[in-house]
Amino acid sequence: MTDAADGLLARRPGLVVLLDPARADAASAGPLAREAQAAGVAGLLIGSSFDGVAQTRVLAKTVRDAAPGLPIALFPGSAMQLTDGVDLILFLSLISGRNPQYLIEEHVRAVPWLRDHPVRTLSTAYMLIDGGRVTSVEAVSQTRPLPADKPELAAAHALAGRLIGMGAMYLDAGSGAQQPVGADIIGAVRTAVPAPTPLFVGGGIRSPEQAAAARVAGADFVVVGTVVERGARDLGAFVRAVKG
């Protein structure tokens, strides 16, 4: 267990920046990590639902060197993306779908690596919520997202995940979603699984106002990625919106 791993969970509420190894290179990731640290983000997430395997380790080292002390967590799309260059691994189980590969199979494949690399893991109930378009997560995992207008269904999945021992919740509309996870979904999940269980919310968040809405609804960590990749780099405004 590392101080930085504890630091991420202790920095709630906070903004988390997601870096996709398939799209971020070392030349841009270093300056972004420094900017994120200066803006006061809670930490960085590294991960991709598609490709990026060869770059995950390189990206982790790049941001570690650029922003020492900033917590870095892995958001793995498969066991192949594991790296010990992070402080924390979100051990994701895609409980909104019924594909056994992402419910348990990738976790079993990760065991030999984890035996040799004692990186802290956080069992995380990952729920894909309909964001208005087919995202990479949906296409790669071959699972349908939960409907955006059924908060009771999302809440039931979250509580089921908590009852089987999941230590965190992650609601995701997917990278580049047309709309973010709605406040009613976030609120229903927060009510079903109260604090101190961490609640991450991401996907489709393009403005500080949307980030603030997710936080007010109950998110502990608001995750942004695509908006940063596309050059909307006023991270300070997003940080202030989440911290309120």
C-alpha positions in Angstrom: 0.0 0.0 0.0 1.5 3.3 -1.0 1.0 6.8 0.3 -0.1 7.9 -3.2 -2.7 5.2 -3.5 -4.2 6.3 -0.2 -3.7 9.9 -1.3 -6.1 9.5 -4.3 -8.9 8.1 -2.1 -8.3 10.7 0.5 -8.6 13.6 -2.0 -12.3 13.3 -2.5 -14.1 15.2 -3.8 -11.8 15.7 -6.7 -11.3 15.8 -10.5 -9.4 12.9 -12.1 -7.9 13.2 -15.6 -8.1 10.0 -17.8 -5.2 9.5 -20.2 -5.7 6.9 -23.0 -2.4 5.2 -24.0 -3.8 4.7 -27.5 -4.1 8.4 -28.0 -1.7 10.2 -25.6 2.0 10.2 -26.4 4.9 11.0 -24.1 5.5 14.4 -25.6 2.0 15.6 -24.6 1.4 13.5 -21.5 4.3 15.0 -19.5 3.2 18.7 -19.8 -0.4 17.6 -19.2 0.5 15.8 -16.0 2.4 18.9 -14.7 -0.5 21.1 -15.6 -3.0 18.7 -13.9 -0.9 18.7 -10.7 -0.6 22.4 -10.7 -4.4 22.8 -11.1 -5.0 20.6 -8.1 -6.5 17.4 -9.6 -7.0 14.5 -7.3 -5.0 12.2 -9.6 -4.6 10.6 -13.0 -6.2 7.5 -14.5 -4.4 5.6 -17.3 -6.4 3.2 -19.4 -8.1 2.3 -22.6 -10.8 -0.1 -23.6 -9.1 -0.6 -27.0 -5.4 -1.0 -27.8 -2.7 1.0 -26.1 -1.2 -2.0 -24.4 2.4 -1.3 -25.5 2.1 2.3 -24.4 0.6 1.9 -20.9 3.9 1.3 -19.2 5.6 4.2 -21.1 2.8 6.6 -20.3 2.8 5.7 -16.6 6.6 6.4 -16.4 6.2 9.6 -18.3 3.6 11.1 -16.0 5.3 9.8 -12.9 8.5 11.6 -13.9 6.6 14.7 -14.8 4.4 15.0 -11.7 6.1 13.1 -8.8 3.7 12.7 -5.9 0.5 12.9 -8.0 -1.5 9.7 -7.5 -1.8 7.5 -10.6 -4.3 4.8 -11.0 -4.8 2.2 -13.7 -8.1 1.8 -15.5 -7.3 -1.4 -17.4 -9.3 -2.7 -20.3 -7.6 -6.1 -20.0 -5.0 -8.0 -18.0 -2.5 -7.3 -20.7 -2.5 -3.6 -19.7 -1.2 -4.1 -16.2 1.8 -2.2 -15.1 3.6 -1.6 -11.8 4.2 2.0 -12.7 1.0 3.1 -10.9 -0.1 3.4 -7.3 -3.5 1.8 -7.6 -5.3 -0.6 -10.0 -9.0 -0.2 -10.3 -9.9 -3.9 -10.5 -12.9 -3.5 -12.7 -15.8 -5.9 -13.0 -18.3 -4.9 -15.7 -21.4 -5.6 -13.7 -23.7 -3.8 -16.1 -23.0 -6.5 -18.7 -23.2 -10.2 -18.8 -20.0 -11.0 -20.7 -17.9 -13.4 -18.5 -14.7 -12.1 -19.9 -15.1 -8.7 -18.2 -17.0 -10.1 -15.1 -14.2 -12.5 -14.0 -12.1 -13.9 -16.8 -9.7 -10.9 -17.1 -9.3 -10.9 -13.4 -8.2 -14.6 -13.3 -5.7 -13.8 -16.1 -4.3 -11.0 -14.0 -3.5 -13.2 -11.0 -0.1 -14.4 -12.1 1.0 -10.9 -12.8 -0.4 -9.6 -9.5 1.5 -12.4 -7.6 4.8 -10.9 -8.8 3.8 -7.2 -8.7 2.3 -6.1 -5.3 0.4 -3.1 -6.6 -2.6 -2.2 -4.6 -6.0 -3.1 -6.1 -9.4 -1.6 -5.5 -12.3 -3.9 -6.5 -14.6 -1.7 -8.6 -18.1 -2.3 -9.8 -18.0 -0.8 -13.3 -21.4 0.2 -14.9 -21.7 1.5 -18.4 -24.6 3.9 -18.8 -26.2 4.8 -22.1 -24.6 8.1 -23.3 -26.4 8.4 -26.6 -23.9 6.6 -28.9 -22.0 3.4 -29.2 -18.7 3.8 -27.4 -15.5 1.8 -27.5 -16.3 0.1 -24.2 -19.6 -1.1 -25.6 -18.1 -2.3 -28.8 -15.1 -4.1 -27.3 -16.9 -5.6 -24.3 -20.0 -6.6 -26.4 -22.3 -5.5 -23.7 -25.2 -3.1 -23.7 -25.2 -0.1 -21.4 -27.8 0.3 -18.8 -30.6 2.7 -19.9 -30.1 6.3 -19.0 -33.8 6.7 -17.9 -33.8 3.7 -15.4 -32.1 5.0 -12.2 -33.6 2.1 -10.2 -31.8 -0.4 -12.5 -28.5 1.3 -12.0 -29.1 1.4 -8.2 -29.9 -2.3 -8.1 -26.7 -3.2 -10.0 -24.7 -1.0 -7.7 -26.1 -2.5 -4.5 -25.6 -6.0 -5.9 -22.0 -5.1 -6.5 -21.6 -3.8 -3.0 -23.2 -6.8 -1.5 -20.8 -9.1 -3.2 -17.9 -7.1 -1.8 -17.0 -4.4 -4.4 -15.1 -1.6 -2.8 -15.9 1.2 -5.3 -18.5 2.2 -7.9 -17.7 3.6 -11.3 -20.5 5.0 -13.6 -19.3 5.6 -17.1 -21.1 7.0 -20.2 -18.1 6.0 -22.2 -15.4 8.0 -24.0 -16.9 10.7 -26.2 -20.4 10.1 -25.1 -23.0 12.5 -26.4 -24.3 13.1 -22.8 -22.9 12.4 -19.4 -24.4 10.2 -16.8 -27.5 11.9 -15.5 -27.9 13.3 -12.0 -30.8 10.9 -11.3 -28.7 7.9 -12.1 -25.8 9.2 -9.9 -28.1 10.1 -7.1 -29.8 6.7 -7.1 -26.5 4.9 -7.0 -25.2 7.2 -4.2 -28.4 6.5 -2.2 -28.1 2.7 -2.8 -24.4 2.7 -1.9 -23.6 5.6 0.5 -20.3 7.0 1.4 -17.6 6.1 2.3 -17.7 3.8 -0.8 -15.9 5.8 -3.5 -18.1 6.8 -6.5 -16.4 7.6 -9.8 -18.4 9.2 -12.6 -17.1 9.9 -16.1 -17.9 10.0 -19.8 -19.3 12.9 -21.8 -18.4 15.6 -19.2 -17.3 18.6 -21.3 -17.8 21.6 -19.1 -17.2 22.7 -15.5 -21.0 22.9 -15.1 -21.4 19.3 -16.0 -18.6 18.3 -13.6 -20.3 20.3 -10.8 -23.6 18.6 -11.5 -22.1 15.2 -11.2 -20.5 16.2 -7.9 -23.7 17.7 -6.5 -25.5 14.5 -7.5 -23.1 12.4 -5.4 -19.9 11.7 -7.3 -16.7 11.6 -5.2 -14.5 11.7 -8.3 -15.4 13.3 -11.6 -13.4 11.9 -14.5 -12.6 13.8 -17.7 -10.6 12.6 -20.6 -11.9 13.5 -24.1 -12.4 17.1 -23.3 -8.8 17.4 -22.3 -7.5 15.5 -25.4 -9.4 18.0 -27.5 -7.7 21.0 -26.0 -10.1 22.3 -23.4 -7.3 22.6 -20.9 -8.7 25.0 -18.2 -8.4 22.2 -15.7 -8.5 24.7 -12.8 -12.1 25.6 -13.7 -13.0 21.9 -13.6 -11.2 21.4 -10.3 -13.0 24.4 -8.7 -16.3 23.1 -10.0 -15.9 19.7 -8.4 -14.5 21.0 -5.1 -17.3 23.6 -5.0 
